[in-house]
Amino acid sequence: VPATAIPTTFKEAGPWQPAKPADRIPRDSWWTMYRDPVLSGLEAKIATANPNVAAAVARHDEASAYLQEARSGLFPTIGAEADVSRQRQSDNRPLRGTDQPSTYNTADADMSIGYDLDLWGKVRNQVSAGRSQEEASANDLESLRLSLQASLASTYFELRGFDQRAKLLNDTIDTYTRALKLTVSRHNGGLASGMDVSRAQTQLASARAAADDTQASRALLEHAIATLTGTPASSFSLPPDVAFNYLPHVPTGLPATLLQRRPDIAAAERRVAAANAKIGVAKAAFYPDISLGLDGGYQSDTFSPWLAAPNEIWSVGPQLLFTIFDGGKRSAAVANSRAQLAENGAKYRQTVLVAFQQVEDGLALLHHLGDESVNEDQALSAAQQTLALATSQYRDGVVSYLDVVTAQTTELTAQISSLDLRTRQLTASVSLIQALGGGWTGKPA
């Protein structure tokens, strides 16, 4: 495994994030931490209905077949052949003997056994490389599944955020409608100006436009969820749900556990192992290939008797094949294999670095979004109080409707920001779970 610097702790964890074993993350069903049965039902479709997962499964099957093909070189090759024919030779053939017929029958039955001694480890290294490639392919499959699961969860939470925003805007439209009626009534009574009426109409129309835009954005997210679950968008729908999703605590464990938990890291490490084994394959070309062969059977010019002792034929002996000169081809193959090892080693280190960055990003987001949430709640409370005071003072004729409009805009913006912040916390927790490797486990990298 390429040497990689591993920190002892996550910098962004801090005292606000207690260190707990990463094994507490549920295996293969991490989304159940959000306590949403609809999300759990959608996640279950990823493995069975998503075409990208099906393609990844096929790639893994290809790698498994390649491994089996390489492994077959560890065993002898056994073949059998039977040939029955009637032949005619030219009457003018050279060195024709008087006792040689021009037309004759041949009947051959032959069985052969060949075995490569693999003294230099060529086949064994091919098997080792194939096994590592198969394991890397399996890890790629798990990495894809995790990515799609995380994408589905994030999209789902964003959709639920738009459901909550739609309810907020619908409630706001009702409030603005009543405010417009009050303003029109006051205008008819000579207590409000026409400008107050137009301002109230503007607020109401803006809220309705925002509600329409929210529905458009929600539709796009619904279509994205349909595609992720392998369902045509035209036949998929999710009923609105304005309940707030549970925000779980995500245990991070120690930084070193990333090397075991993340399938992309495991896949990168397996490719390093495969590249290393391929160096052995390339080096074996500098030594002779030695194989043992055994061939035996029966040969006769008549069909009966055919399989009789006088008709036996056989041969046995070793075969040696050695390349004396190839113009540097084998040396180039070794150099190419070493370059591939260096490339895969660099990719492994980069994958590890990105993994630590993604975890730190997730921890930082959850940390600071938590602080932002406290401040946003205070801002929303103050905006609601300001709106109540402005509305009361407007009814009493103390302030103009402009103060009410300003307070309404501020309060609605604060409410939308609060809802968006909640959605961002949920998606940040999903990103952190993905960065930690989700519920996947496997052999240490």
Sine and cosine of phi, psi and omega as CSV:
sin_phi,cos_phi,sin_psi,cos_psi,sin_omega,cos_omega
0.00,0.00,0.77,-0.63,0.01,-1.00
-0.85,0.52,0.65,-0.76,0.00,-1.00
-0.92,0.40,0.77,-0.64,-0.02,-1.00
-0.65,-0.76,0.73,-0.69,0.03,-1.00
-0.93,0.36,0.79,-0.62,-0.02,-1.00
-0.86,-0.51,0.87,-0.50,0.02,-1.00
-0.93,0.37,0.41,-0.91,0.00,-1.00
-0.99,0.14,-0.45,0.89,0.01,-1.00
-0.61,-0.79,0.31,-0.95,0.12,-0.99
-0.99,0.11,0.80,-0.60,-0.07,-1.00
-0.89,0.46,-0.67,0.74,-0.10,-0.99
-0.99,0.12,-0.04,1.00,0.00,-1.00
-0.91,0.42,-0.81,0.58,0.09,-1.00
0.89,0.45,-0.03,-1.00,-0.02,-1.00
-0.94,0.35,-0.32,0.95,-0.04,-1.00
-0.96,0.26,-0.28,0.96,-0.05,-1.00
-0.90,-0.44,1.00,-0.10,-0.02,-1.00
-0.88,0.48,0.65,-0.76,0.03,-1.00
-0.97,0.26,0.82,-0.57,0.02,-1.00
-0.68,-0.73,0.44,-0.90,-0.02,-1.00
-0.87,0.50,0.67,-0.74,0.01,-1.00
-0.92,0.39,-0.32,0.95,0.00,-1.00
-0.91,0.41,-0.16,0.99,0.02,-1.00
-0.98,0.21,-0.18,0.98,0.12,-0.99
-0.95,0.31,0.79,-0.61,-0.03,-1.00
-0.84,0.54,0.65,-0.76,-0.02,-1.00
-0.99,0.16,0.78,-0.63,0.13,-0.99
0.89,0.45,0.07,1.00,0.03,-1.00
-0.51,-0.86,0.74,0.68,-0.07,-1.00
-0.88,0.47,-0.42,0.91,-0.03,-1.00
-0.92,0.39,-0.27,0.96,0.02,-1.00
-0.92,0.39,-0.27,0.96,0.05,-1.00
-0.89,0.45,-0.36,0.93,-0.02,-1.00
-1.00,0.06,-0.09,1.00,0.13,-0.99
0.84,0.54,0.69,0.72,0.00,-1.00
-0.82,-0.58,0.96,-0.26,-0.04,-1.00
-0.90,0.44,-0.51,0.86,0.03,-1.00
-0.91,0.41,-0.71,0.70,0.04,-1.00
-0.88,0.48,-0.68,0.74,-0.01,-1.00
-0.88,0.47,-0.64,0.77,0.03,-1.00
-0.91,0.42,-0.62,0.79,0.03,-1.00
-0.93,0.36,-0.66,0.75,-0.02,-1.00
-0.88,0.47,-0.55,0.83,-0.03,-1.00
-0.90,0.43,-0.39,0.92,-0.03,-1.00
-0.99,0.17,-0.26,0.96,-0.04,-1.00
-0.86,0.52,-0.73,0.68,-0.11,-0.99
-0.95,0.32,-0.40,0.91,-0.13,-0.99
-0.95,-0.31,-0.41,0.91,-0.15,-0.99
-0.88,-0.48,-0.24,0.97,-0.06,-1.00
-0.98,0.18,0.81,-0.58,-0.03,-1.00
-0.90,0.44,-0.53,0.85,0.01,-1.00
-0.90,0.43,-0.60,0.80,0.05,-1.00
-0.92,0.40,-0.66,0.75,0.02,-1.00
-0.88,0.48,-0.64,0.77,0.04,-1.00
-0.91,0.42,-0.65,0.76,0.02,-1.00
-0.91,0.41,-0.61,0.79,0.07,-1.00
-0.88,0.47,-0.65,0.76,0.03,-1.00
-0.90,0.43,-0.64,0.77,0.04,-1.00
-0.90,0.43,-0.60,0.80,0.05,-1.00
-0.92,0.40,-0.62,0.78,0.05,-1.00
-0.90,0.44,-0.60,0.80,0.07,-1.00
-0.88,0.48,-0.70,0.71,0.01,-1.00
-0.90,0.43,-0.61,0.79,0.03,-1.00
-0.91,0.42,-0.64,0.77,0.02,-1.00
-0.92,0.40,-0.63,0.78,0.05,-1.00
-0.89,0.46,-0.65,0.76,0.03,-1.00
-0.89,0.46,-0.69,0.73,0.01,-1.00
-0.90,0.44,-0.60,0.80,0.04,-1.00
-0.90,0.44,-0.69,0.73,0.02,-1.00
-0.92,0.39,-0.62,0.78,-0.03,-1.00
-0.92,0.40,-0.44,0.90,-0.01,-1.00
-0.90,0.44,-0.37,0.93,0.03,-1.00
-0.93,0.36,-0.22,0.98,0.03,-1.00
-0.98,0.18,-0.17,0.99,-0.09,-1.00
-0.90,-0.43,0.37,-0.93,0.05,-1.00
-0.91,0.41,0.42,-0.91,0.09,-1.00
-0.97,-0.24,0.82,-0.57,-0.05,-1.00
-0.89,-0.46,0.77,-0.64,0.02,-1.00
-0.71,-0.70,0.40,-0.91,0.02,-1.00
-0.68,-0.73,0.52,-0.85,-0.03,-1.00
-0.52,-0.86,0.64,-0.76,0.10,-1.00
-0.72,-0.69,0.67,-0.74,-0.06,-1.00
-0.59,-0.81,0.82,-0.57,0.05,-1.00
-0.80,-0.59,0.83,-0.55,-0.04,-1.00
-0.46,-0.89,0.31,-0.95,0.11,-0.99
-0.87,-0.48,0.75,-0.66,-0.13,-0.99
-0.78,-0.62,0.43,-0.90,0.08,-1.00
-0.77,-0.64,0.74,-0.67,0.05,-1.00
-0.99,-0.14,0.36,-0.93,0.02,-1.00
-0.93,0.37,0.65,-0.76,0.07,-1.00
-0.93,0.37,-0.34,0.94,-0.02,-1.00
-0.96,-0.27,0.41,0.91,0.00,-1.00
-0.93,0.36,0.50,-0.87,0.03,-1.00
-0.90,0.43,0.48,-0.88,0.09,-1.00
0.81,0.59,0.63,0.78,0.00,-1.00
-0.95,0.31,0.79,-0.62,0.05,-1.00
-1.00,-0.05,0.44,-0.90,-0.02,-1.00
-0.94,0.33,-0.41,0.91,-0.03,-1.00
-1.00,-0.10,0.17,0.98,-0.01,-1.00
-0.98,-0.18,0.89,-0.45,0.00,-1.00
-0.95,0.31,0.49,-0.87,0.06,-1.00
-0.98,0.22,-0.49,0.87,0.00,-1.00
-0.85,-0.52,0.74,-0.68,-0.02,-1.00
-0.42,-0.91,0.25,-0.97,0.04,-1.00
-0.97,-0.24,0.49,-0.87,0.15,-0.99
-0.73,-0.68,0.68,-0.74,0.05,-1.00
-0.71,-0.71,0.92,-0.38,-0.03,-1.00
-0.88,-0.47,0.69,-0.72,0.17,-0.98
-0.75,-0.66,0.83,-0.56,-0.18,-0.98
-0.62,-0.78,0.62,-0.79,0.11,-0.99
-0.75,-0.66,0.70,-0.72,-0.04,-1.00
-0.77,-0.64,0.51,-0.86,0.05,-1.00
-0.74,-0.67,0.80,-0.60,0.04,-1.00
-0.79,-0.62,0.60,-0.80,-0.04,-1.00
-0.58,-0.81,0.82,-0.57,0.04,-1.00
-0.99,0.10,0.86,-0.51,-0.04,-1.00
-0.92,0.38,-0.36,0.93,0.04,-1.00
0.75,0.66,0.77,0.64,-0.02,-1.00
-0.92,0.39,-0.43,0.90,-0.10,-0.99
-0.96,-0.27,0.14,0.99,0.13,-0.99
0.99,0.16,0.26,0.97,-0.01,-1.00
-0.87,0.49,-0.78,0.63,-0.04,-1.00
-0.93,0.37,-0.65,0.76,-0.01,-1.00
-0.88,0.47,-0.63,0.78,0.04,-1.00
-0.94,0.34,-0.56,0.83,0.09,-1.00
-0.90,0.45,-0.65,0.76,0.05,-1.00
-0.91,0.41,-0.68,0.73,0.01,-1.00
-0.88,0.47,-0.68,0.73,0.03,-1.00
-0.90,0.43,-0.66,0.75,0.02,-1.00
-0.90,0.44,-0.64,0.77,0.03,-1.00
-0.91,0.42,-0.67,0.74,0.02,-1.00
-0.91,0.42,-0.63,0.78,0.03,-1.00
-0.91,0.41,-0.62,0.79,0.03,-1.00
-0.90,0.43,-0.70,0.72,0.02,-1.00
-0.90,0.43,-0.62,0.78,0.06,-1.00
-0.90,0.44,-0.63,0.78,0.03,-1.00
-0.91,0.42,-0.63,0.78,0.05,-1.00
-0.89,0.45,-0.64,0.76,0.03,-1.00
-0.93,0.38,-0.59,0.81,0.08,-1.00
-0.87,0.49,-0.66,0.75,0.02,-1.00
-0.88,0.48,-0.72,0.70,0.01,-1.00
-0.91,0.42,-0.60,0.80,0.01,-1.00
-0.91,0.42,-0.66,0.75,0.04,-1.00
-0.90,0.43,-0.71,0.71,0.02,-1.00
-0.85,0.52,-0.71,0.71,0.00,-1.00
-0.89,0.47,-0.67,0.74,0.01,-1.00
-0.88,0.47,-0.70,0.71,0.00,-1.00
-0.93,0.37,-0.63,0.78,0.04,-1.00
-0.89,0.46,-0.69,0.72,0.01,-1.00
-0.92,0.40,-0.65,0.76,0.02,-1.00
-0.89,0.46,-0.66,0.75,0.02,-1.00
-0.90,0.44,-0.71,0.71,-0.02,-1.00
-0.89,0.45,-0.70,0.71,0.00,-1.00
-0.89,0.45,-0.70,0.72,0.02,-1.00
-0.89,0.45,-0.64,0.77,0.01,-1.00
-0.89,0.45,-0.70,0.71,-0.01,-1.00
-0.92,0.39,-0.58,0.81,0.07,-1.00
-0.90,0.43,-0.64,0.76,0.04,-1.00
-0.89,0.45,-0.70,0.72,0.03,-1.00
-0.90,0.43,-0.53,0.85,0.09,-1.00
-0.89,0.45,-0.62,0.78,0.06,-1.00
-0.94,0.33,-0.53,0.85,0.10,-0.99
-0.87,0.50,-0.71,0.71,0.00,-1.00
-0.92,0.39,-0.61,0.79,0.04,-1.00
-0.92,0.39,-0.63,0.78,0.02,-1.00
-0.88,0.48,-0.66,0.75,0.05,-1.00
-0.90,0.44,-0.68,0.74,0.03,-1.00
-0.86,0.50,-0.71,0.70,-0.03,-1.00
-0.93,0.36,-0.59,0.81,0.06,-1.00
-0.90,0.43,-0.68,0.74,0.07,-1.00
-0.89,0.45,-0.62,0.78,0.01,-1.00
-0.91,0.42,-0.64,0.77,0.04,-1.00
-0.87,0.49,-0.68,0.74,0.04,-1.00
-0.88,0.48,-0.68,0.73,0.00,-1.00
-0.91,0.42,-0.70,0.72,-0.01,-1.00
-0.92,0.39,-0.53,0.85,0.05,-1.00
-0.90,0.44,-0.69,0.72,0.04,-1.00
-0.91,0.41,-0.61,0.79,0.02,-1.00
-0.90,0.43,-0.61,0.79,0.03,-1.00
-0.91,0.41,-0.66,0.75,0.03,-1.00
-0.88,0.47,-0.66,0.76,0.03,-1.00
-0.89,0.45,-0.67,0.74,-0.03,-1.00
-0.92,0.38,-0.67,0.74,0.04,-1.00
-0.89,0.46,-0.66,0.75,0.02,-1.00
-0.89,0.45,-0.67,0.74,0.02,-1.00
-0.92,0.38,-0.57,0.82,0.03,-1.00
-0.92,0.39,-0.65,0.76,0.04,-1.00
-0.90,0.43,-0.49,0.87,0.02,-1.00
-1.00,0.02,0.03,1.00,0.03,-1.00
0.99,0.16,0.25,0.97,-0.02,-1.00
-0.99,-0.16,-0.18,0.98,0.00,-1.00
-0.70,-0.72,0.46,-0.89,-0.03,-1.00
-1.00,0.03,0.23,-0.97,0.08,-1.00
-0.90,0.43,-0.47,0.88,0.05,-1.00
-0.90,0.43,-0.60,0.80,0.04,-1.00
-0.89,0.46,-0.64,0.77,0.01,-1.00
-0.91,0.42,-0.71,0.71,-0.01,-1.00
-0.91,0.42,-0.58,0.81,0.05,-1.00
-0.91,0.41,-0.66,0.75,0.03,-1.00
-0.91,0.42,-0.63,0.78,0.05,-1.00
-0.91,0.43,-0.64,0.77,0.02,-1.00
-0.89,0.46,-0.70,0.71,0.02,-1.00
-0.87,0.50,-0.69,0.72,-0.02,-1.00
-0.91,0.42,-0.71,0.71,-0.01,-1.00
-0.91,0.42,-0.62,0.78,0.03,-1.00
-0.90,0.43,-0.65,0.76,0.02,-1.00
-0.91,0.42,-0.65,0.76,0.03,-1.00
-0.91,0.42,-0.64,0.77,0.04,-1.00
-0.90,0.44,-0.67,0.75,0.04,-1.00
-0.89,0.45,-0.60,0.80,0.03,-1.00
-0.91,0.42,-0.66,0.75,0.03,-1.00
-0.90,0.43,-0.66,0.75,0.02,-1.00
-0.90,0.43,-0.61,0.79,0.04,-1.00
-0.89,0.46,-0.68,0.74,0.02,-1.00
-0.90,0.43,-0.60,0.80,0.04,-1.00
-0.90,0.43,-0.70,0.72,0.01,-1.00
-0.91,0.42,-0.63,0.78,0.01,-1.00
-0.90,0.44,-0.63,0.78,0.00,-1.00
-0.88,0.47,-0.65,0.76,0.01,-1.00
-0.90,0.43,-0.65,0.76,0.02,-1.00
-0.92,0.39,-0.61,0.79,0.04,-1.00
-0.89,0.46,-0.64,0.77,0.04,-1.00
-0.91,0.42,-0.62,0.78,0.01,-1.00
-0.90,0.43,-0.65,0.76,0.02,-1.00
-0.91,0.42,-0.63,0.77,0.02,-1.00
-0.86,0.51,-0.71,0.70,-0.01,-1.00
-0.91,0.42,-0.66,0.75,0.01,-1.00
-0.88,0.47,-0.54,0.84,-0.02,-1.00
-1.00,-0.07,0.18,0.98,0.07,-1.00
0.95,0.31,0.49,0.87,-0.03,-1.00
-0.88,-0.48,0.69,-0.72,0.09,-1.00
-0.85,0.53,0.69,-0.72,-0.04,-1.00
-0.87,0.49,-0.49,0.87,-0.04,-1.00
-0.93,0.37,-0.39,0.92,-0.05,-1.00
-0.91,-0.41,0.39,0.92,-0.04,-1.00
-0.80,-0.59,0.66,-0.75,0.08,-1.00
-0.45,-0.89,0.50,-0.86,0.07,-1.00
-0.85,-0.53,0.86,-0.51,0.03,-1.00
-0.89,0.45,0.56,-0.83,0.03,-1.00
-0.87,0.49,0.55,-0.83,0.05,-1.00
-0.56,-0.83,0.87,-0.49,-0.09,-1.00
-0.98,-0.19,0.10,0.99,0.02,-1.00
-0.93,0.36,0.59,-0.81,0.01,-1.00
-0.98,0.21,0.73,-0.68,0.04,-1.00
-0.97,0.26,0.53,-0.85,0.03,-1.00
-0.95,0.32,0.73,-0.69,0.04,-1.00
-0.98,-0.18,0.96,-0.27,-0.09,-1.00
-0.99,0.15,0.31,-0.95,0.18,-0.98
-0.99,0.11,0.76,-0.65,-0.03,-1.00
-0.97,-0.25,0.94,-0.33,0.04,-1.00
-0.95,0.30,0.72,-0.69,-0.08,-1.00
-0.99,-0.13,-0.51,0.86,-0.09,-1.00
0.95,0.31,-0.34,-0.94,-0.01,-1.00
-1.00,-0.06,0.47,-0.88,0.00,-1.00
-0.82,0.58,-0.57,0.82,-0.05,-1.00
-0.90,0.45,-0.40,0.92,-0.02,-1.00
-0.93,0.37,-0.29,0.96,0.06,-1.00
-0.87,0.49,-0.54,0.84,-0.03,-1.00
-0.92,0.40,-0.39,0.92,0.04,-1.00
-0.99,-0.14,-0.50,0.86,-0.16,-0.99
-1.00,0.06,-0.58,0.82,-0.14,-0.99
-1.00,0.07,0.85,-0.52,-0.02,-1.00
-0.92,0.39,-0.48,0.88,0.01,-1.00
-0.94,0.35,-0.55,0.84,0.08,-1.00
-0.93,0.38,-0.69,0.73,0.02,-1.00
-0.89,0.46,-0.64,0.77,0.02,-1.00
-0.90,0.43,-0.67,0.75,0.02,-1.00
-0.90,0.44,-0.64,0.77,0.01,-1.00
-0.92,0.39,-0.63,0.77,0.01,-1.00
-0.91,0.41,-0.55,0.83,0.04,-1.00
-0.94,0.33,-0.51,0.86,0.13,-0.99
-0.90,0.44,-0.71,0.71,0.01,-1.00
-0.89,0.46,-0.64,0.77,0.02,-1.00
-0.91,0.42,-0.68,0.74,0.01,-1.00
-0.90,0.44,-0.60,0.80,0.02,-1.00
-0.91,0.41,-0.66,0.75,0.02,-1.00
-0.91,0.41,-0.56,0.83,-0.01,-1.00
-0.93,0.38,-0.39,0.92,0.12,-0.99
-0.90,0.44,-0.66,0.75,0.05,-1.00
-0.89,0.46,-0.60,0.80,0.04,-1.00
-0.90,0.43,-0.70,0.72,-0.02,-1.00
-0.92,0.40,-0.62,0.78,0.00,-1.00
-0.92,0.38,-0.53,0.85,-0.03,-1.00
-0.90,0.44,-0.35,0.94,0.00,-1.00
-0.93,0.37,-0.27,0.96,0.04,-1.00
-0.98,0.20,-0.17,0.99,-0.04,-1.00
-0.92,-0.39,0.39,-0.92,-0.04,-1.00
-0.94,0.33,0.57,-0.82,0.14,-0.99
-1.00,0.08,0.83,-0.56,-0.01,-1.00
-0.88,-0.48,0.81,-0.59,0.00,-1.00
-0.71,-0.70,0.42,-0.91,0.06,-1.00
-0.96,-0.29,0.65,-0.76,-0.01,-1.00
-0.76,-0.65,0.63,-0.78,0.06,-1.00
-0.71,-0.71,0.82,-0.58,-0.05,-1.00
-0.72,-0.70,0.73,-0.68,0.00,-1.00
-0.38,-0.93,0.40,-0.92,0.02,-1.00
0.13,-0.99,-0.48,-0.88,-0.05,-1.00
-0.72,-0.69,0.60,-0.80,0.03,-1.00
-0.65,-0.76,0.75,-0.67,-0.05,-1.00
-0.46,-0.89,0.34,-0.94,0.08,-1.00
-0.99,-0.17,0.10,1.00,0.07,-1.00
-0.73,-0.68,0.40,-0.91,0.02,-1.00
-0.98,0.18,-0.40,0.92,-0.03,-1.00
-0.58,-0.82,0.84,-0.55,-0.10,1.00
-0.98,0.19,0.60,-0.80,-0.01,-1.00
-0.94,-0.35,-0.85,0.52,-0.05,-1.00
-1.00,0.06,0.92,0.39,-0.02,-1.00
-0.84,-0.55,0.37,-0.93,-0.10,-1.00
-0.84,0.55,-0.65,0.76,0.00,-1.00
-0.90,0.44,-0.32,0.95,-0.05,-1.00
-1.00,-0.06,0.09,1.00,-0.05,-1.00
-0.92,0.39,0.62,-0.78,0.14,-0.99
-0.70,-0.72,0.56,-0.83,0.05,-1.00
-0.33,-0.94,0.35,-0.94,0.11,-0.99
-0.47,-0.88,0.57,-0.82,0.02,-1.00
-0.54,-0.84,0.58,-0.81,0.03,-1.00
0.32,-0.95,0.27,-0.96,0.02,-1.00
-0.99,0.10,0.34,-0.94,0.07,-1.00
-0.76,-0.65,0.72,-0.69,0.01,-1.00
-0.85,-0.52,0.77,-0.64,0.01,-1.00
-0.81,-0.59,0.85,-0.53,-0.06,-1.00
-0.65,-0.76,0.76,-0.65,0.03,-1.00
-1.00,0.02,0.83,-0.55,-0.03,-1.00
-1.00,0.04,-0.68,0.73,-0.03,-1.00
-0.60,-0.80,0.74,-0.67,0.01,-1.00
-0.68,-0.73,0.25,0.97,0.04,-1.00
0.93,0.37,0.44,0.90,0.02,-1.00
1.00,0.05,0.19,0.98,-0.04,-1.00
-0.89,0.46,-0.71,0.70,-0.02,-1.00
-0.93,0.38,-0.63,0.78,0.04,-1.00
-0.89,0.45,-0.64,0.77,0.03,-1.00
-0.91,0.42,-0.60,0.80,0.02,-1.00
-0.91,0.42,-0.65,0.76,0.04,-1.00
-0.91,0.43,-0.70,0.71,0.02,-1.00
-0.88,0.48,-0.63,0.78,0.03,-1.00
-0.90,0.44,-0.66,0.75,0.01,-1.00
-0.91,0.42,-0.65,0.76,0.03,-1.00
-0.91,0.42,-0.62,0.78,0.03,-1.00
-0.91,0.42,-0.63,0.78,0.05,-1.00
-0.90,0.43,-0.61,0.79,0.06,-1.00
-0.89,0.46,-0.71,0.70,0.02,-1.00
-0.89,0.46,-0.66,0.75,0.01,-1.00
-0.89,0.45,-0.74,0.67,-0.01,-1.00
-0.92,0.39,-0.54,0.84,0.07,-1.00
-0.91,0.42,-0.66,0.75,0.03,-1.00
-0.91,0.41,-0.63,0.77,0.03,-1.00
-0.90,0.43,-0.62,0.79,0.04,-1.00
-0.88,0.47,-0.73,0.68,0.00,-1.00
-0.89,0.45,-0.63,0.78,0.03,-1.00
-0.90,0.43,-0.65,0.76,0.03,-1.00
-0.88,0.48,-0.66,0.75,0.02,-1.00
-0.91,0.42,-0.69,0.72,0.01,-1.00
-0.87,0.49,-0.70,0.71,0.02,-1.00
-0.90,0.44,-0.60,0.80,0.01,-1.00
-0.88,0.47,-0.72,0.69,0.03,-1.00
-0.90,0.44,-0.62,0.78,0.03,-1.00
-0.88,0.47,-0.70,0.71,-0.04,-1.00
-0.90,0.43,-0.62,0.79,0.06,-1.00
-0.91,0.41,-0.72,0.69,0.02,-1.00
-0.88,0.48,-0.62,0.78,0.04,-1.00
-0.88,0.48,-0.72,0.69,-0.01,-1.00
-0.89,0.45,-0.68,0.73,0.02,-1.00
-0.90,0.44,-0.67,0.74,0.00,-1.00
-0.90,0.45,-0.68,0.73,0.00,-1.00
-0.88,0.48,-0.76,0.66,-0.01,-1.00
-0.89,0.47,-0.63,0.77,0.01,-1.00
-0.88,0.47,-0.82,0.57,-0.11,-0.99
-0.97,0.25,-0.52,0.85,0.09,-1.00
-0.92,0.40,-0.54,0.84,0.09,-1.00
-0.89,0.46,-0.71,0.71,0.05,-1.00
-0.90,0.44,-0.66,0.75,0.00,-1.00
-0.89,0.45,-0.57,0.82,0.00,-1.00
-0.89,0.46,-0.64,0.77,0.02,-1.00
-0.89,0.47,-0.72,0.69,0.00,-1.00
-0.92,0.39,-0.61,0.79,0.00,-1.00
-0.92,0.40,-0.60,0.80,0.06,-1.00
-0.89,0.45,-0.63,0.77,0.04,-1.00
-0.91,0.40,-0.65,0.76,0.02,-1.00
-0.90,0.43,-0.66,0.75,0.02,-1.00
-0.90,0.44,-0.68,0.73,0.03,-1.00
-0.87,0.49,-0.67,0.74,0.01,-1.00
-0.92,0.39,-0.63,0.77,0.00,-1.00
-0.91,0.41,-0.63,0.78,0.03,-1.00
-0.91,0.42,-0.62,0.78,0.03,-1.00
-0.92,0.39,-0.64,0.76,0.03,-1.00
-0.89,0.45,-0.67,0.74,0.02,-1.00
-0.90,0.44,-0.68,0.73,0.03,-1.00
-0.87,0.49,-0.67,0.74,0.01,-1.00
-0.92,0.39,-0.68,0.74,-0.02,-1.00
-0.90,0.43,-0.65,0.76,0.01,-1.00
-0.91,0.42,-0.68,0.74,0.01,-1.00
-0.90,0.44,-0.69,0.73,-0.01,-1.00
-0.93,0.37,-0.53,0.85,0.03,-1.00
-0.92,0.39,-0.66,0.75,0.04,-1.00
-0.87,0.49,-0.56,0.83,-0.01,-1.00
-0.99,0.10,-0.07,1.00,0.02,-1.00
0.98,0.20,0.31,0.95,-0.04,-1.00
-0.99,0.14,-0.62,0.79,-0.02,-1.00
-0.84,-0.55,0.23,-0.97,0.04,-1.00
-1.00,0.06,0.18,-0.98,0.00,-1.00
-0.93,0.37,-0.30,0.95,0.04,-1.00
-0.87,0.49,-0.61,0.79,0.04,-1.00
-0.91,0.42,-0.61,0.80,0.03,-1.00
-0.92,0.39,-0.69,0.72,0.02,-1.00
-0.87,0.50,-0.71,0.71,0.01,-1.00
-0.88,0.48,-0.69,0.72,0.00,-1.00
-0.92,0.39,-0.62,0.78,0.04,-1.00
-0.89,0.46,-0.71,0.70,-0.01,-1.00
-0.88,0.47,-0.70,0.72,0.00,-1.00
-0.90,0.44,-0.68,0.73,-0.03,-1.00
-0.92,0.39,-0.67,0.74,0.01,-1.00
-0.91,0.41,-0.66,0.75,0.03,-1.00
-0.88,0.48,-0.65,0.76,0.00,-1.00
-0.92,0.40,-0.63,0.78,0.01,-1.00
-0.92,0.39,-0.69,0.72,0.03,-1.00
-0.90,0.44,-0.66,0.75,0.03,-1.00
-0.89,0.47,-0.62,0.78,0.01,-1.00
-0.91,0.42,-0.68,0.73,0.03,-1.00
-0.91,0.41,-0.69,0.72,0.01,-1.00
-0.89,0.46,-0.60,0.80,0.00,-1.00
-0.91,0.42,-0.63,0.77,0.04,-1.00
-0.89,0.45,-0.67,0.74,0.03,-1.00
-0.90,0.43,-0.65,0.76,0.02,-1.00
-0.90,0.44,-0.59,0.81,0.05,-1.00
-0.90,0.43,-0.65,0.76,0.02,-1.00
-0.91,0.42,-0.72,0.69,0.00,-1.00
-0.93,0.37,-0.53,0.85,0.06,-1.00
-0.92,0.40,-0.61,0.79,0.04,-1.00
-0.92,0.39,-0.60,0.80,0.06,-1.00
-0.90,0.44,-0.69,0.72,0.02,-1.00
-0.88,0.47,-0.61,0.79,0.02,-1.00
-0.92,0.39,-0.68,0.73,0.03,-1.00
-0.88,0.48,-0.67,0.75,0.05,-1.00
-0.89,0.45,-0.67,0.74,0.01,-1.00
-0.90,0.44,-0.49,0.87,0.01,-1.00
-1.00,0.10,-0.04,1.00,0.03,-1.00
0.99,-0.14,0.11,0.99,0.05,-1.00
0.85,0.52,-0.68,-0.73,-0.03,-1.00
-0.98,-0.21,0.33,0.94,-0.08,-1.00
-1.00,0.01,0.66,-0.76,0.11,-0.99
-0.72,-0.70,0.39,-0.92,0.03,-1.00
-0.21,-0.98,-0.23,-0.97,0.01,-1.00
-0.92,0.38,0.58,-0.82,0.05,-1.00
-0.83,0.56,0.61,-0.79,-0.06,-1.00
-0.94,0.33,0.00,0.00,0.00,0.00
